[in-house]
């Protein structure tokens, strides 16, 4: 992800705290590559974790990264649907809108 495509607040943090940002991104990449899961599965798991945590920005990021990895919107919406019985309908509906937000953001590029 380029600096220009980062949300404004994240980009400001990155600029002000470059050393921390580099360590954070290196940790993320190390975690991403550490296990046996394939790219698509990792992206769906990251989406599910973001939804489960109720993290809007992380969900938007997970959607953008999943799209780049070939995950379809239907597959991401299925993750939101699966969350109904664990998180409840309001949380699933919230996730559904965040997935749609991330899809719109991705199409603007």
N, C-alpha and C positions, 0 to 999 in steps of 0.2 A: 504494500500500500504506500503510495507516495504521500508526502507531507501535505500536498494540496488537497488530497482526497480525505484527509482526516477531519473529524469535526473540529470546529474552532477551538473549543476548550482543550481538547486533547493536543492539538497542534501547539497551543500556547504552553501547555505543560512540557511538551517535548522540547520546545525551544529554550525554556527556562531551566530545565533539568535534564540536559542531554545525557549525562552519564547514567542517571537513573533510568531514563528511557531506553538507552542501549541495553542495559542489564535486563530490563523488563522484557524487551523484544527477544533477546537471546534466550531467556528462560522460557518464554512462550514457544519459541522454535524448538528448543530442546525437548520440552514436554510433548510437543506435537509429533516429533520424530521418534520418541522413546519406545513406543509399544508396537504391537502387531496390527492395530487397526488400520484399515486403508483410509485414504484421504476422504472419500465420501462419508464413510462412517464417522470419522473424527469430526467432520463438519456438522453432521446431524447431531452428534453428542454435544458439541459446543452450543448448538442452537437450543437443544433441550435444557442444558444447564442454565443458559441465559434466561430462558422462559421460566424455569423453575425458581430461579433466583429473583424473578420479577425485575430484571435489569433491562430497561428499554434500550439504552445505548449499546449494551453488549449484544442484545438481540439484533439490533440494526447491523452491527458489525458482523455478527455470525451469519446473517442473511447475505450480506455483501460477499463474505468469504465463501460461503456455500455456493452461491451463484457462480463465482469464479472457478469453483471446483466441479461444476457440472451438475449440482443438485438442482432439481426442478422446483418450481414454486409449489406444485402439487405435493411433492415429498415433504417440503417444509410445512405446508398446511396440515399434512397428516401428523407431523410432530405436535402441532398445536391441538389438533383433534385428540390425540392420545393423552394430552395433559388434562382433559376434562375430568376423568375419574380419579386423578391424583390431586390436581390443584383446584378443580372446580370450574364451572362454566365461565364465571367472570374472568378468571385468570386466562383461560383458553381464548376467550374473546379478545382480551387485551393482547395476547400473543399474536392472534390472527391479524390484528390491526398493525402491530409492529412489523410483522412479516410483509404486509402490504406496503408499509412505509419504506422498508428496505428495498423492496422490489422497485418502487417508484424512483428511489434515489439511484439505484443501479442503472435504470433506463435513461437517466438524464446524462450519463457520461458518454 
